[in-house]
Amino acid sequence: FQHSFLCRLSLSTIESIPRMMMALTSTDILNALKTVNDPELHKSLTELGMVDNIVIEGTHVCLDIILTTKACPLKDKIKNDAREAVLALTEATEATINISGKTLTPRLPQKQGIPGVKNIIAVSSGKGGVGKSTVAVNIACAMAKLGATVGILDADIYGPNVPIMMGLQNASIREMNENGKAILPQNHGVKVMSISFLVKPDQALIWRGPILHKSISQFFTDFDWGELDYLVIDMPPGTGDIHLTLMQTVPVTGVVIVTTPQKVALADAKKGIAMFGQAQINVPIIGLVENMAFFTPAELPENKYYLFGKEGGKNLAEEYDLPFLGQVPLVQSIREGGDEGKPAMIAAENTTKQAFRDFTAKAVRNIALRNANMPHTKLIEVVA
């Protein structure tokens, strides 16, 4: 009977028997995902240990991919590549891919970190007037838009402008949490701290070094930052006492340098670059942003007028072998957004918003790559 039955089977049916009897396994899924690389780290998802929680129900596969940062700008590509690989290289007919993140944070033993804060990003310039605060505010808002938890600290004690740009110029700090730490105002998905929350609007601060040092330290210890993927610090202009205090107090992950294209700004930006490379500071530079790179009329966005010189910031980045994060145009909407408390990342037209989004994405990738190669790196899982 068995011989007779097999003879009646078609060749295609016989060939399909092993396949029908073989259950889909986690090994099948992992083998498929060996073909999918992280675009920045250039290693497979399995080699990097990013695949977790594989669940198989018949031919339906569900799994988690844990990236090096929750704000990864390429997470949609990675998700789609993983899904296509599972469907193409296994017998799965349906694949659900969940994306989450593990924020990589360098643990520097000689410095005390801020509880809950994974990365501290300083935004600095060699001189005032180059749009450093504008860049810092939009970096913070762009990171929040990418899905990260973000705070911004206005460290410019003598000229705090971040609250105005964040739409919090009338905010103050009045409430405490259960641990006795002050609760920070927030807007646009970003927690904000500034000395202007603690003094009268027209009060000028005339403080010497010891008072400055104590105040900066209290910004980190006396306020409730909560769990943050990134704390952005808007540094004061120049290369002074506040810079040294900040860099020696907390483990700064890296610095973003802001400049405009003209020679006067570039000369001072070089001093800022040199400061962060000194032994007593020794903080890596994540990249350089060229602000006010060109003027573009709203009615003729394809036209570019280089009012302050052409590509000075880009040339400076090449001279010092620094990552060039991008150019920000000189347009009216950026100024209006800063004055109205609606940063360009929140309210501007697509062209300007895209400029901030692009260089923030590069900065996030550079931070993740640097942290991945740090000897004292620790992985902290966060839910996307």
C-alpha positions in Angstrom: 0.0 0.0 0.0 2.8 2.4 0.9 4.5 1.7 -2.4 1.3 2.3 -4.3 0.6 5.5 -2.4 4.0 7.0 -3.1 3.8 6.1 -6.8 0.6 8.2 -7.1 2.3 11.3 -5.6 3.6 13.9 -8.0 7.2 14.8 -8.0 6.4 18.4 -6.7 4.4 16.9 -3.8 7.2 14.6 -2.8 9.7 17.5 -2.8 7.4 19.6 -0.6 7.1 17.0 2.2 10.3 17.9 4.0 9.5 21.6 3.8 6.0 21.1 5.2 7.3 19.0 8.1 10.2 21.3 9.0 9.1 23.9 11.6 10.5 27.5 11.4 13.2 28.0 14.1 15.0 30.9 15.7 18.2 29.7 14.0 16.5 30.2 10.6 15.7 33.8 11.6 19.1 34.6 12.9 20.7 33.2 9.7 18.6 35.4 7.6 19.4 38.5 9.7 23.2 37.8 9.2 22.7 39.4 5.8 21.4 42.7 7.3 24.1 45.2 8.3 23.9 48.2 10.5 24.6 51.0 8.0 27.0 52.9 10.3 28.8 50.1 12.1 29.0 47.9 9.0 28.4 44.7 10.9 25.4 42.4 10.8 22.6 42.8 13.3 23.4 39.4 14.7 27.1 40.0 15.1 26.2 43.2 17.0 23.8 41.4 19.3 20.9 43.6 18.2 18.3 40.8 17.7 16.2 39.8 20.7 12.9 38.2 21.7 12.3 36.1 18.6 8.7 34.6 18.8 7.5 32.2 16.1 3.8 31.2 15.7 3.5 29.0 12.7 4.8 31.1 9.8 4.4 34.4 11.7 7.6 35.8 13.1 7.9 38.6 15.7 11.2 40.0 16.9 12.9 43.0 18.5 15.9 44.9 17.0 17.7 47.0 19.6 19.7 49.8 18.0 22.7 51.7 19.4 20.5 54.8 19.9 16.8 55.4 20.1 17.2 58.4 17.9 18.8 56.5 15.0 17.8 58.3 11.8 18.2 55.0 9.8 15.9 52.9 12.0 13.2 52.7 9.3 15.7 51.4 6.8 17.0 48.8 9.2 13.5 47.7 10.1 12.5 47.3 6.4 15.8 45.5 5.5 15.3 43.0 8.4 11.7 42.3 7.5 12.6 41.7 3.8 15.4 39.4 4.8 13.2 37.3 7.0 10.5 37.0 4.4 12.9 36.3 1.5 15.3 33.8 3.2 13.0 31.8 5.5 9.5 30.2 5.2 7.9 33.0 7.2 4.9 34.6 5.6 4.6 37.5 8.0 7.2 39.4 10.0 6.7 41.9 12.7 9.8 43.9 13.6 9.8 46.1 16.7 12.5 48.7 17.0 13.9 49.8 20.4 17.2 51.4 21.5 20.1 50.9 23.8 21.7 54.2 24.4 25.5 53.8 24.5 27.1 56.0 27.2 30.8 56.3 28.0 31.6 55.9 31.7 34.6 57.9 32.5 35.9 56.9 35.9 37.5 60.3 36.8 34.2 62.2 36.4 30.8 61.8 38.1 27.9 61.4 35.7 24.4 62.9 36.1 22.1 60.1 37.3 19.8 59.1 34.4 21.6 61.1 31.7 23.4 58.9 29.1 25.1 61.5 26.9 26.1 65.2 27.4 26.6 67.2 24.2 28.1 70.6 24.5 27.4 73.2 21.7 30.2 75.7 21.6 31.8 78.5 19.5 34.9 80.6 19.7 32.9 83.9 19.6 29.4 85.2 20.1 26.9 86.1 17.3 27.4 83.0 15.2 24.0 81.4 16.1 25.3 78.9 18.7 22.1 79.0 20.8 20.0 78.7 17.7 21.9 75.6 16.7 21.8 74.1 20.3 18.0 74.6 20.6 17.3 73.0 17.2 19.7 70.1 17.9 17.7 69.4 21.1 14.3 69.7 19.3 15.6 67.5 16.3 16.8 64.8 18.7 13.4 64.8 20.4 11.7 64.6 17.0 13.8 61.5 16.3 12.4 59.8 19.3 15.0 60.5 22.0 14.4 61.9 25.5 16.2 65.3 25.6 17.1 68.2 27.9 18.9 71.4 27.3 21.0 73.4 29.8 21.5 77.1 29.1 25.1 77.5 30.5 25.4 81.1 29.3 25.0 82.7 32.7 25.5 86.3 31.6 23.3 86.1 28.5 20.7 83.3 28.7 18.6 83.1 25.6 17.4 79.5 25.5 14.2 80.1 27.4 13.1 82.7 24.8 13.9 80.4 21.9 12.1 77.5 23.6 9.0 79.6 24.4 9.6 79.6 28.1 10.6 83.2 28.8 7.9 83.5 31.5 8.6 80.1 33.1 10.0 79.7 36.6 10.9 76.9 38.9 8.6 76.5 41.9 7.9 72.7 42.4 10.0 70.0 43.9 9.8 66.2 43.4 9.7 63.6 46.1 13.5 63.6 46.3 13.7 67.4 46.9 14.9 68.2 43.4 13.4 71.1 41.4 11.1 70.1 38.5 12.2 71.7 35.2 9.9 73.4 32.7 9.7 71.8 29.3 8.4 72.6 25.9 8.5 70.9 22.4 9.4 67.7 24.2 12.6 69.1 25.8 13.4 69.8 29.4 15.0 73.2 29.9 17.2 74.7 32.6 18.4 78.3 32.6 19.6 80.8 35.2 16.8 83.1 33.9 14.3 80.8 35.6 15.8 81.9 39.0 16.3 85.7 38.6 14.3 88.7 37.5 14.1 89.2 33.8 16.1 92.5 33.8 18.6 91.4 36.5 22.3 91.5 35.5 24.5 88.8 37.1 27.9 90.0 38.2 29.5 86.8 39.4 33.1 85.8 39.9 34.6 82.3 39.3 33.8 80.5 42.6 30.1 81.5 42.4 30.0 80.5 38.7 31.5 77.1 39.5 29.0 76.4 42.3 26.0 77.5 40.2 27.1 75.3 37.3 27.5 72.3 39.6 24.1 72.8 41.1 22.5 72.7 37.6 23.5 69.1 37.5 22.8 68.1 41.1 19.8 70.1 42.3 17.4 69.7 39.4 15.3 66.7 38.2 16.6 65.9 34.7 15.1 62.4 34.9 16.0 59.8 32.3 17.6 61.5 29.3 19.3 60.1 26.2 20.9 63.4 25.5 21.5 66.6 27.6 22.5 69.4 25.2 24.5 72.3 26.8 24.4 75.7 25.2 27.9 77.0 26.1 28.7 80.7 26.5 30.9 82.2 23.8 34.6 82.2 24.0 37.0 79.9 26.0 36.6 80.9 29.6 36.0 79.7 33.2 32.5 78.2 32.6 33.9 75.9 29.8 36.6 74.6 32.1 34.2 74.1 35.0 31.8 72.1 32.8 34.3 69.9 31.2 36.0 69.1 34.5 32.7 68.5 36.4 30.8 66.1 34.2 31.7 63.5 31.5 30.9 65.4 28.3 30.4 62.9 25.5 31.5 65.4 22.8 31.3 68.9 21.4 29.6 70.5 18.4 31.4 73.5 17.1 29.4 76.3 15.5 30.9 78.9 13.2 30.0 81.2 10.4 32.0 81.3 7.1 33.9 84.6 7.5 37.6 84.7 8.5 36.9 86.6 11.8 34.6 83.8 13.0 36.8 81.0 11.8 39.8 82.5 13.6 37.9 82.2 16.9 36.5 78.8 16.1 40.1 77.5 15.8 40.7 78.6 19.4 37.6 76.7 20.5 38.8 73.6 18.7 42.2 74.0 20.3 40.7 74.4 23.8 38.8 71.1 23.7 41.9 69.3 22.6 44.0 70.4 25.6 45.0 67.8 28.2 43.0 69.3 31.1 39.8 69.2 29.0 40.4 66.6 26.3 36.8 66.3 24.9 36.3 64.9 21.4 34.6 67.1 18.8 31.6 65.5 17.3 31.5 67.8 14.3 31.4 71.3 13.0 28.3 73.2 11.8 28.5 76.1 9.4 25.7 78.6 10.3 24.5 81.4 8.1 26.3 79.6 5.3 24.3 81.4 2.6 21.2 83.6 2.1 18.3 82.1 0.3 15.3 84.2 -0.6 12.0 82.6 0.3 10.6 83.2 -3.2 13.7 81.9 -4.9 14.9 79.0 -2.7 17.2 77.7 -5.5 19.3 80.9 -5.4 22.2 81.1 -2.9 24.1 84.3 -1.9 27.2 83.9 0.1 27.1 87.0 2.2 29.8 86.0 4.7 32.0 84.0 2.4 31.7 80.6 0.9 32.3 77.3 2.7 34.6 78.7 5.4 33.2 76.2 7.9 33.5 73.3 5.6 37.1 74.2 4.8 37.9 74.5 8.5 36.5 71.0 9.2 38.7 69.6 6.4 41.8 71.5 7.8 41.4 70.0 11.2 40.1 66.6 10.0 36.8 67.1 11.8 33.4 65.7 10.7 31.5 68.4 8.8 27.9 68.1 10.0 26.4 70.6 7.5 25.3 74.1 6.5 22.4 76.1 7.9 21.1 78.9 5.6 20.5 82.5 6.6 16.7 82.8 6.4 14.2 85.0 8.1 12.1 82.1 9.5 15.0 80.9 11.7 15.2 84.3 13.4 11.4 84.6 13.7 11.2 81.1 15.2 13.8 82.0 17.8 12.0 85.2 18.8 8.6 83.5 19.0 9.7 80.4 20.9 9.1 78.1 18.0 12.4 76.7 16.8 12.9 76.0 13.1 12.7 72.3 13.8 9.1 72.9 15.1 7.8 75.7 12.8 10.0 76.4 9.8 9.5 75.4 6.2 10.8 72.1 5.0 14.1 73.4 3.6 15.3 74.9 6.8 13.9 72.1 8.9 15.7 69.6 6.7 19.1 71.3 7.3 18.7 71.0 11.1 17.4 67.4 10.8 20.3 66.4 8.5 23.2 67.6 10.7 21.5 66.4 13.9 21.2 62.9 12.3 24.9 63.0 11.5 25.8 64.1 15.0 23.7 61.3 16.5 25.4 58.7 14.3 28.9 60.1 15.2 28.0 59.9 18.9 26.8 56.3 18.6 29.9 55.3 16.7 32.2 56.9 19.2 30.4 55.4 22.1 30.5 52.0 20.5 34.3 52.1 20.3 34.8 53.5 23.9 36.5 51.1 26.3 34.3 52.2 29.2 31.0 52.1 27.3 27.9 50.8 29.0 24.7 49.8 27.3 21.5 51.1 28.9 18.3 49.8 27.3 15.5 52.3 26.7 12.1 51.7 25.2 11.4 53.2 21.9 
